[in-house]
Amino acid sequence: MTEIQKLKQKLGFFIKKIIEEKSLTLNQTEIAKIINVTQPKVSHLLKMQLQDFGVERLFNIINLFGYDIEIKIEPSKQEEGVIQCFMGMG
């Protein structure tokens, strides 16, 4: 699995958690309106079917839910760099 695929998986997991929280008060159609996707796309996010979602789109969805994203680039301690993603649900 590539570093980008791993990042998409982590972002998808974070979005799934947000949707599950919001599902307590909103249905999938209402959530779809908030993040500018169709209801079937919300279902895909919940099932972690991320092939139709790029990293930029996942970032945008996270922003639309009211979360900030901070990107930090620094020299790697390894020969090849890695992508890490830390999420606060705070």
Secondary structure, 3 states (H helix, E strand, C coil): CCHHHHHHHHHHHHHHHHHHHHCCCCCHHHHHHHCCCCHHHHHHHHCCCCCCCCHHHHHHHHHHCCCCCCCCCCCCCCCCCCCCCCCCCC
